């Protein structure tokens, strides 16, 4: 009976083992490169920054006040921006109607919400210069988070600097400090124009 002819693949038994090991190593290296890219990419960094605690630890209803030469200036929207206004007549003791909530978040940062509009105090980019302060729809991101730096006493009320997490700058009484002066963001220096206090806290 004639024998059946068999063809040889030219590979010895077990030759796939080193090939599979080599392929696995290449895939592992490539995967590592992708992970490293994702970690170091700006998009991943932005997502990491935005991963801030969203649980509210406490809420106060307040007026946000800066002091200038013994005069209190109240933070309010005006003229398409945010400005420091005089207290209402006869309200030198800070007993008026508060317009903000100061929400302390888990982790210690704060979010300031302007009650009439439901918008949050935020640092935003300005096309003609550095960051500026504005009201924006609340998203609880870094641009809307504020961190207290130190504490002082202003008019028998605790006060401190409030630094924005995104810009690294502090809320400041800008301009001359007169009524109508703009709210600004400036390098945190600890000057009197950056001491912010909460009035009418409940």
Protein Blocks (a to p, Z undefined) as FASTA:
>chain_A
ZZdddddehiaehklmmmmmmmmmmmmmmmmmmmmmmmmpmklmmmmmmmccfbdfbdcd
ddddddeehiacddddeehiacdddddehilnopaccfbdcdddehiiacdddfknopac
dddddfkbccdddddddehiaklcccdehjddeehiacdddddfklopacddehjopahi
acdddddehpaklpccdehiZZ
